[in-house]
Amino acid sequence: MTNLSCRSPSLLVWLLCLTALMAACGGGGGSSAGGNEGESLSLSTRSVSVRSDTSTGGPIVNNPLTFTIKNPQAGQYYYSIAYTGGAIGGVASNGVTGFQSSSGNPLAGTNTKLAPAIGETIYGVMDGGAGSVNGITFIAPTTMGAGRYSDTLTIAACYDAACSQQVPGSPQTVDVAYVVTGDTTPITNVTVPLFLKAEASSSQTTAMTTSFQVSAINLPPRGAYVFIDSNTSAAITGITFESSASRTDQAADGVVTVKLAAPSEIGPGIYNDTLEVKVCFDANCSTPAHGSPWTVQLTYVVDGSAGTDYQVTTLPIVTGGIVWSDVTKKIYALIPGDSPLYPDTIAQIDPFLGEIETAVSLITTPGTLSMSRDRQYLYAAAPGIVYRLRVSDLGVESTISLAANQYVTAIKEAPDSPNTIAIELPTPTTTVTVFDNGAARPQSIVSTDAEFLGAFSWGNDSNSIFAGLSTSTGHFVERVTASNGGLSAVQTAPADTSLGVLLFSGDLQFSAGTLYWDGGAAFDTNTMKLVAPFTFAPNSDNVPRSYRLALDAPRDRAYFLTNEQSATAGPSVVTIEGVELSTRKELWVARFPSQNISGQLIRWGDDGLAFVTSGGSESLVLMSGPLVEK
């Protein structure tokens, strides 16, 4: 065979070279099975364009193109139509036999983005060597935002259904242009949780992690950047973000993982931080998503650990009331008849040794216990009677007779009058009556159908009492004058009804001009206005409730017994929380297994608390140690 030089200027030589090259290549475009002479794929157009506005719906272009086999030689042909997804949301065609959806997004380009999965390939059978794209559906303009967008249709004609053997001239591409006018910001809907809680014991030596999900729908194909900033404390040591695409509703999810310091390194406490989550459609965040930024409140609770942060002694007794004497350094407990130990007694307990020293018989089922301000007397109530007992020997000094089987819910001694006490009776209607040396003053304050009388407390002196009222319109505080004739209301002030009934529950205490409810509400008696309440980290049902408050005003501390449960799975607990009284700042928590909540909590010694738990039967828990003083 004569060798040809394709550099020759002869036209004949150039034609021979071209013929030889086509013969060597089989004359085709893609991978072919034989490459029949003259057989090839042909498209009716190589470009499609459309315009739309964000005030309208997503455009659909009907019958934009056809594709045929020129000089068909085979008996049956197949096709595939693929689009990248930068503008196209779907393609319709005849004879479709299958779909293959993309699971990723090549436009995203980084794992700091939320980006939907885009692109798809459809497969089908050509009818007599001809096929068509019946319709192109474009992504909604509101999802895209104003701008110019492009996509590519790739059409292949094949000899087999899998399109592994293509006819000559296959595949071919169609350029797609999509222009959107109007609002530049996509309508992407982003969901970010606003609260995040993590918890571990202070004995844990390994780092903690917690996470939350950022979800978005109606994302444009290019996705959205996610930026996370934190007001980091010593608790947060790192933040990472990973996303995953979805094919539903132009959606994507991302997981923010927050790494937290090992509990043993930072010690028991409640560490609060905020995370700011920004979702934007550009790297400079000049086009933020609607609603961006979001602030996530992070609470990291490191529980105090028994044996390290505090010591615990448990006494298996049921108590109807407990009080502490800073004179005798003892705890006194009213023990009802259903207690397995020392039933129907009043007991003296040494909390430092965890021992019951003395128990004197006294029928008290059910009962109430309080102590005189000079620490010389105890007031113990049983149905129909109130005992005044000497602390020195627990002997009965005097009694007050009540109606038969009349229960007592509170006994409180006047601030500057040791022989004057106020007693609250719950039935037949709640009533507060003042007694002097055992004799009742004529006039009491009484609940009515319109006003329900709640807890009460003496004020600065024996001339005034404050009581909580609940009505159909909200909560109120009533100032009551205590005179020789008894009690009479002189002023009623509204309390903020938005706080809810739980904050006004339980007993009421007075300290330095402020009333404090067990539930967490606080009220300034000088201005007769509500002041900042105590709030607690929410449970899964977002309703934490305090059942008892122990005040330690000289140390600027308040202690609460609450039903807040651990953020980790586990048995039912009661929670003791230490709070700074002046700032309301939560300082620490300790949790104790308990099936039920008992409204008993007192402060004792320099670093002690006593409260009751129930794990089938009640127990008196004596807690002490550096955690209490924190």
C-alpha positions in Angstrom: 0.0 0.0 0.0 1.3 3.5 -0.9 1.9 5.7 2.1 0.1 9.0 1.9 1.5 12.2 3.4 -1.4 14.2 4.8 0.8 17.3 4.8 0.6 17.4 1.0 -1.2 20.4 -0.4 -2.9 18.2 -3.0 -6.7 18.2 -2.6 -6.9 14.6 -3.7 -4.4 13.5 -1.0 -6.4 15.3 1.6 -9.6 13.5 0.6 -7.8 10.1 0.6 -6.5 10.9 4.1 -10.0 11.8 5.4 -11.5 8.6 3.9 -8.8 6.5 5.5 -9.4 8.2 8.9 -13.1 7.6 8.8 -12.6 4.0 7.9 -10.3 3.5 10.8 -12.7 5.2 13.3 -15.8 3.4 12.1 -17.3 6.7 11.1 -19.1 7.2 14.5 -19.5 9.4 17.5 -19.8 7.2 20.6 -19.3 3.5 21.4 -21.1 1.6 18.7 -21.8 -2.0 17.8 -20.6 -2.2 14.3 -21.3 1.4 13.2 -23.6 0.8 10.1 -22.7 3.1 7.3 -24.6 6.4 7.3 -26.5 5.5 10.6 -26.3 8.4 13.2 -28.2 10.3 15.9 -29.8 13.6 14.9 -31.3 16.3 17.2 -33.9 18.8 16.1 -32.2 21.6 18.2 -29.1 22.0 20.3 -30.4 24.7 22.6 -33.4 25.5 24.8 -34.0 28.7 26.7 -36.7 30.0 29.0 -37.4 33.1 31.1 -39.6 33.3 34.3 -40.1 35.6 37.3 -40.3 34.9 41.0 -43.8 36.1 41.0 -44.9 33.2 38.9 -44.8 29.4 39.1 -42.2 27.1 37.6 -42.1 27.1 33.8 -42.7 24.0 31.7 -41.4 23.9 28.1 -43.5 21.5 26.1 -42.1 19.4 23.2 -38.8 21.3 23.0 -37.0 18.8 20.8 -37.0 15.5 18.9 -34.2 13.0 18.2 -34.1 10.5 15.4 -31.8 7.9 13.9 -30.8 8.7 10.4 -30.6 5.8 8.1 -31.7 3.3 10.8 -30.3 -0.2 10.3 -31.2 -2.0 13.6 -34.6 -3.3 14.4 -34.9 -1.6 17.8 -33.2 1.4 19.4 -33.1 2.7 22.9 -32.3 6.1 24.4 -31.1 7.8 27.6 -31.7 11.4 28.5 -29.7 13.0 31.3 -29.7 16.4 32.9 -27.3 17.9 35.4 -29.9 19.6 37.5 -28.5 23.1 37.6 -31.9 24.5 36.3 -34.0 21.5 35.2 -36.3 19.8 37.7 -37.6 17.0 35.5 -37.9 15.7 31.9 -40.8 13.9 30.3 -40.4 11.5 27.3 -42.3 8.6 25.6 -41.5 5.0 26.1 -39.7 5.5 29.5 -38.5 2.2 31.0 -36.4 3.4 34.0 -34.8 6.2 36.0 -31.5 6.6 37.7 -31.4 9.6 40.0 -28.2 11.2 41.2 -27.5 11.1 44.9 -25.1 14.0 45.1 -24.6 17.5 44.0 -21.5 18.4 42.0 -22.4 22.1 42.2 -22.1 22.2 46.0 -18.4 21.6 46.0 -17.9 21.7 49.8 -19.2 20.0 52.9 -20.0 23.4 54.5 -23.0 23.7 52.3 -26.6 22.5 52.5 -27.3 21.3 48.9 -30.0 19.1 47.4 -29.3 16.1 45.2 -29.6 17.1 41.6 -29.6 15.5 38.2 -31.2 12.4 36.7 -31.0 10.0 33.8 -34.1 8.4 32.2 -34.1 5.4 29.9 -36.6 4.4 27.3 -37.4 2.7 24.0 -37.4 4.7 20.7 -40.4 4.2 18.4 -39.2 3.4 14.9 -35.9 5.1 15.4 -37.5 8.3 16.7 -38.0 9.9 20.2 -38.8 13.2 21.7 -38.5 15.2 24.8 -42.2 15.9 25.6 -41.5 18.4 28.3 -38.9 20.1 30.5 -40.0 21.2 33.9 -37.7 23.9 35.4 -37.1 24.4 39.1 -39.5 27.0 40.6 -38.2 30.6 40.2 -38.9 31.3 43.9 -36.6 28.4 44.7 -33.9 29.6 42.3 -33.9 33.3 43.0 -33.3 35.9 40.3 -30.3 35.1 38.1 -29.0 33.3 35.0 -28.7 29.6 35.2 -27.6 26.8 32.9 -28.1 23.1 32.5 -27.2 20.4 30.0 -29.3 17.7 28.4 -27.3 14.8 27.2 -29.1 12.5 24.8 -27.8 9.1 23.8 -29.2 6.6 21.2 -28.3 3.0 21.8 -28.6 -0.5 20.6 -29.2 -1.9 24.1 -31.5 -0.9 27.0 -28.6 -0.1 29.3 -27.1 2.2 26.6 -23.7 0.6 26.8 -23.5 0.4 23.0 -24.4 3.7 21.3 -25.1 4.5 17.7 -22.7 6.7 15.7 -23.0 10.4 16.6 -24.2 9.6 20.1 -24.3 11.1 22.7 -25.2 14.7 21.9 -25.8 17.7 24.2 -28.4 20.4 24.4 -27.5 23.7 26.1 -30.3 24.9 28.4 -30.5 28.5 29.6 -32.8 29.7 32.4 -33.2 33.3 33.2 -35.1 34.3 36.4 -36.1 37.8 37.3 -37.5 39.3 40.5 -36.5 38.6 44.1 -32.8 37.5 44.4 -33.3 35.6 47.6 -34.7 32.0 47.3 -37.6 31.1 49.4 -35.6 28.3 51.1 -37.2 27.3 54.4 -34.5 26.5 57.1 -35.3 24.7 60.4 -32.8 25.1 63.3 -33.6 24.0 66.9 -33.4 26.8 69.4 -32.4 24.8 72.5 -29.7 22.1 72.9 -28.8 20.3 76.1 -26.0 17.9 77.0 -25.4 16.3 80.4 -22.8 14.1 82.0 -21.5 13.3 85.5 -18.4 15.1 86.8 -16.8 11.8 87.2 -16.6 11.2 83.4 -13.1 11.7 82.1 -13.8 11.6 78.4 -14.9 14.5 76.2 -18.6 14.9 75.4 -20.3 15.6 72.1 -23.8 16.7 71.3 -25.4 17.5 68.0 -28.4 19.1 66.3 -29.8 19.1 62.8 -30.1 22.0 60.3 -32.7 21.2 57.7 -33.7 23.0 54.6 -36.3 22.6 51.8 -36.7 24.5 48.6 -33.0 24.8 48.2 -31.6 26.1 44.9 -29.4 23.6 43.1 -26.2 25.6 44.1 -27.1 25.0 47.7 -26.5 27.3 50.6 -23.5 28.0 52.8 -23.7 27.2 56.5 -21.7 29.3 59.0 -21.6 28.6 62.7 -20.2 31.0 65.3 -20.2 30.4 69.0 -19.7 32.5 72.1 -17.4 29.8 73.4 -16.7 29.2 77.0 -14.3 26.6 78.4 -17.0 24.1 77.8 -16.9 24.1 73.9 -13.7 22.7 72.3 -14.8 22.3 68.7 -17.6 22.5 66.1 -18.0 20.5 62.9 -20.7 20.4 60.2 -21.6 17.7 57.7 -24.5 17.6 55.3 -26.4 15.1 53.3 -28.6 15.7 50.2 -32.1 14.6 49.6 -34.1 14.3 46.4 -37.4 15.4 48.0 -38.5 19.0 47.9 -35.1 20.3 46.9 -34.0 19.4 50.5 -30.9 18.8 52.5 -30.0 18.1 56.1 -26.9 19.0 58.0 -25.6 17.8 61.3 -23.8 20.3 63.6 -21.6 18.4 66.1 -20.4 20.3 69.2 -17.5 18.8 71.1 -17.5 19.6 74.8 -14.8 19.4 77.4 -14.5 16.4 79.6 -16.7 16.8 82.7 -13.9 15.9 85.0 -11.8 18.8 83.6 -14.3 21.6 84.1 -16.1 20.3 87.2 -19.8 20.3 88.2 -21.8 23.2 87.0 -24.2 24.5 84.4 -22.4 26.0 81.4 -24.4 28.1 79.0 -23.4 29.1 75.5 -25.0 30.4 72.3 -24.3 29.2 68.8 -25.2 31.4 65.9 -26.2 29.6 62.7 -26.1 31.5 59.4 -27.4 30.1 56.2 -26.5 32.2 53.1 -26.5 31.9 49.3 -23.0 33.3 48.9 -19.7 32.9 50.6 -19.7 36.5 51.9 -23.2 36.0 53.4 -24.5 39.1 51.6 -27.7 37.1 50.7 -28.9 35.3 53.8 -31.7 32.9 53.8 -35.0 34.1 55.2 -34.9 33.9 59.0 -31.1 33.8 59.2 -29.3 34.0 61.6 -30.6 31.6 64.2 -29.4 31.5 67.8 -29.2 28.1 69.5 -29.0 28.1 73.3 -26.7 25.4 74.5 -26.8 24.2 78.1 -24.1 21.8 79.2 -24.9 20.3 82.6 -22.2 18.6 84.5 -23.8 16.8 87.4 -22.2 16.7 90.8 -20.9 13.2 91.8 -21.5 11.6 95.1 -18.3 10.8 96.9 -16.4 13.5 95.1 -18.4 16.7 95.1 -20.6 15.8 98.0 -21.4 13.1 100.6 -24.7 11.4 101.1 -26.3 9.7 104.1 -29.8 8.1 103.7 -32.2 7.4 106.6 -35.1 5.1 105.8 -37.8 7.1 107.5 -41.0 8.8 106.3 -41.2 12.5 107.3 -44.1 14.9 107.5 -41.8 17.9 108.0 -38.2 18.6 108.7 -36.6 21.7 110.3 -33.0 22.7 111.2 -31.8 24.5 114.4 -28.6 26.4 114.0 -28.5 26.6 117.8 -28.5 22.9 118.6 -27.0 21.9 115.3 -29.8 19.2 114.9 -32.5 18.4 112.4 -36.0 17.7 113.8 -38.4 15.5 111.9 -42.1 14.8 112.2 -42.4 11.1 111.5 -46.0 9.9 110.7 -47.5 6.5 111.5 -46.7 4.9 108.1 -43.0 5.2 108.6 -41.2 1.8 108.9 -39.0 3.3 111.6 -40.1 5.5 114.6 -43.7 5.8 113.5 -45.8 8.6 115.2 -42.8 10.3 116.8 -40.9 13.6 116.6 -37.2 12.8 116.2 -33.9 14.6 116.8 -31.3 13.8 114.1 -27.6 14.5 114.1 -26.9 15.2 110.4 -23.2 15.3 110.8 -23.2 11.7 112.0 -26.3 10.6 110.1 -28.0 9.3 113.2 -31.4 9.5 114.9 -30.5 10.5 118.4 -34.0 10.8 120.0 -37.6 9.9 119.1 -40.5 11.0 121.3 -44.0 9.6 120.7 -46.4 12.1 119.2 -49.5 11.3 117.2 -49.0 13.4 114.1 -50.5 11.6 111.1 -50.6 13.5 108.9 -48.7 16.5 110.2 -46.9 19.8 109.8 -43.7 21.0 111.5 -42.1 24.4 112.0 -39.7 26.1 114.4 -39.8 29.3 116.4 -37.5 32.1 115.4 -35.6 31.9 118.6 -35.1 28.1 118.1 -36.6 27.3 121.5 -39.8 25.7 120.3 -41.2 23.4 117.7 -44.8 23.6 116.4 -46.2 20.3 115.3 -49.7 19.8 113.9 -51.8 16.7 113.9 -55.5 16.4 112.9 -57.5 18.7 115.3 -54.5 19.9 117.3 -51.3 22.0 117.3 -48.5 21.2 119.7 -45.9 23.6 121.0 -42.9 21.5 121.9 -39.7 22.5 123.8 -36.6 21.9 121.7 -34.6 21.0 124.8 -36.5 17.8 125.6 -39.2 17.6 122.9 -41.8 17.8 125.6 -45.2 19.4 125.0 -45.3 23.0 126.3 -48.9 23.8 125.2 -51.6 22.9 122.6 -54.2 24.6 120.4 -57.4 22.7 119.8 -59.0 22.8 116.4 -62.1 21.3 114.9 -62.1 17.5 114.9 -59.9 16.0 112.2 -59.0 19.5 111.0 -55.7 19.4 109.1 -53.1 22.1 109.2 -51.0 23.0 106.1 -48.7 25.7 107.5 -47.7 27.2 110.9 -45.6 30.4 110.9 -44.4 32.4 113.9 -44.6 36.2 113.7 -41.2 37.9 113.3 -41.1 39.9 116.5 -43.7 38.2 118.6 -42.7 34.6 119.8 -46.2 34.0 121.2 -48.0 34.8 118.0 -48.4 32.3 115.1 -50.5 32.2 111.9 -52.1 28.9 111.0 -53.4 27.9 107.6 -56.3 25.4 107.4 -57.2 23.9 104.1 -60.8 22.9 104.8 -63.7 23.6 104.4 -62.2 26.6 102.6 -58.6 27.8 102.9 -58.3 30.0 105.9 -55.5 31.9 107.7 -56.0 32.7 111.3 -53.7 34.4 113.8 -53.3 33.0 117.3 -51.9 34.7 120.4 -50.8 32.4 123.2 -53.2 29.8 121.8 -56.2 32.2 121.4 -57.5 32.9 117.9 -58.1 36.5 116.8 -61.6 37.1 115.6 -61.0 38.0 111.9 -59.4 35.6 109.4 -58.7 35.8 105.7 -60.7 33.2 103.8 -60.8 31.8 100.2 -63.9 32.6 98.2 -65.4 31.2 95.1 -63.9 34.1 93.2 -60.5 34.3 95.0 -58.5 31.2 96.0 -56.1 31.8 98.8 -52.7 30.3 98.3 -49.6 30.3 100.5 -48.8 33.1 102.9 -45.9 34.6 104.8 -45.3 37.2 107.5 -43.6 40.4 106.3 -41.0 42.4 108.2 -43.0 42.4 111.4 -46.1 41.0 113.1 -48.3 43.7 111.6 -48.4 42.5 108.1 -48.9 39.3 106.2 -48.7 38.6 102.4 -50.8 36.0 100.7 -51.0 34.7 97.1 -54.4 34.8 95.4 -55.5 33.0 92.3 -58.6 34.1 90.3 -60.1 33.5 87.0 -58.1 36.5 85.6 -54.7 35.6 87.0 -52.4 35.7 90.1 -52.3 38.4 92.7 -50.5 39.3 95.9 -52.5 40.6 98.8 -51.1 42.7 101.6 -52.9 41.9 104.9 -52.9 44.0 108.0 -52.6 42.0 111.3 -54.3 43.9 114.1 -55.7 42.9 117.4 -59.0 42.2 115.7 -57.4 39.8 113.2 -56.6 40.0 109.5 -57.9 42.4 106.9 -56.7 42.9 103.3 -55.5 46.4 102.6 -53.9 46.1 99.1 -54.0 43.7 96.2 -51.5 43.9 93.4 -51.5 41.9 90.1 -48.8 39.4 89.3 -47.7 38.6 85.7 -50.1 36.0 84.4 -47.7 35.0 81.6 -45.5 33.2 84.1 -48.1 30.5 84.5 -49.5 28.8 87.6 -46.6 26.6 88.3 -44.3 29.4 89.4 -46.8 30.4 92.0 -47.1 27.0 93.5 -45.9 25.7 96.9 -45.0 27.6 100.0 -44.2 31.3 100.3 -41.1 32.8 102.1 -40.2 36.4 102.9 -36.6 37.7 102.9 -35.3 41.3 102.7 -38.6 42.7 101.3 -39.0 40.0 98.7 -41.5 37.1 98.6 -40.3 33.8 97.1 -42.6 31.0 96.0 -41.4 27.4 95.9 -42.3 27.4 92.2 -39.8 30.1 91.3 -41.8 33.4 91.2 -40.6 36.4 93.2 -42.3 39.6 94.3 -41.0 42.9 95.7 -43.3 43.9 98.6 -41.9 47.5 98.5 -43.0 48.2 95.0 -45.7 45.6 95.0 -44.5 44.3 91.7 -43.2 41.0 90.3 -39.4 40.7 89.9 -37.3 38.3 87.9 -38.3 34.7 88.6 -36.1 31.7 88.9 -36.1 29.5 85.7 -34.7 26.1 85.1 -33.4 24.2 82.1 -36.5 22.6 80.5 -37.4 18.9 80.5 -38.2 17.1 77.2 -41.8 18.4 77.8 -40.4 21.9 78.5 -42.2 22.0 81.9 -39.7 21.8 84.8 -41.3 22.5 88.1 -39.8 23.4 91.4 -41.5 21.8 94.4 -39.5 23.3 97.3 -37.2 26.2 97.9 -34.6 26.6 100.7 -33.2 30.1 101.1 -29.7 31.0 102.3 -29.8 34.8 101.9 -26.6 35.5 103.9 -24.7 33.4 101.4 -26.7 34.7 98.4 -27.9 31.2 97.6 -31.2 29.5 96.9 -31.7 25.8 96.6 -34.6 24.2 94.7 -35.9 20.6 94.6 -37.3 20.1 91.1 -38.6 17.4 88.8 -36.2 18.2 86.1 -34.9 15.0 84.5 -31.5 14.2 83.2 -30.8 14.8 79.5 -29.6 11.2 79.3 -31.8 8.2 79.6 -32.2 6.8 83.1 -34.5 6.2 86.0 -36.8 8.9 87.4 -34.9 11.4 89.6 -35.4 14.4 91.8 -33.0 17.2 91.2 -31.4 19.6 93.6 -30.3 22.8 92.0 -28.1 25.5 93.5 -28.8 29.1 92.3 -27.2 32.4 93.0 -30.0 34.3 94.7 -29.2 37.8 93.5 -28.6 37.0 89.8 -30.8 33.9 89.5 -27.9 32.1 87.8 -28.0 28.3 88.0 -24.8 27.1 89.5 -25.0 23.3 89.8 -27.3 20.3 89.9 -27.3 16.9 91.6 -29.7 14.1 90.8 -31.1 11.4 93.0 -33.2 8.4 92.1 -36.8 8.9 93.1 -40.2 7.8 91.9 -42.1 10.7 93.4 -41.5 14.2 94.4 -41.7 15.3 98.1 -42.1 19.0 99.0 -39.4 18.9 101.7 -36.0 20.6 101.5 -34.0 22.4 104.1 -30.6 23.9 104.6 -28.4 22.7 107.5 -24.9 23.5 108.7 -22.4 25.3 106.5 -22.7 22.9 103.5 -25.7 20.7 104.0 -29.1 20.1 102.5 -31.8 17.6 103.6 -34.7 16.4 101.5 -36.9 13.4 100.9 -36.8 10.9 98.1 -39.1 8.0 97.2 -38.0 4.7 95.7 -41.0 2.7 96.6 -40.6 3.9 100.2 -39.5 7.3 101.4 -36.1 8.1 102.7 -34.5 11.2 104.3 -31.4 12.2 102.4 -28.7 14.2 104.1 -26.4 15.8 101.5 -23.2 17.8 102.4 -20.0 18.9 100.8 -18.3 21.6 98.7 -20.9 21.4 95.9 -23.5 22.9 98.3 -21.2 25.9 98.9 -20.3 26.4 95.2 
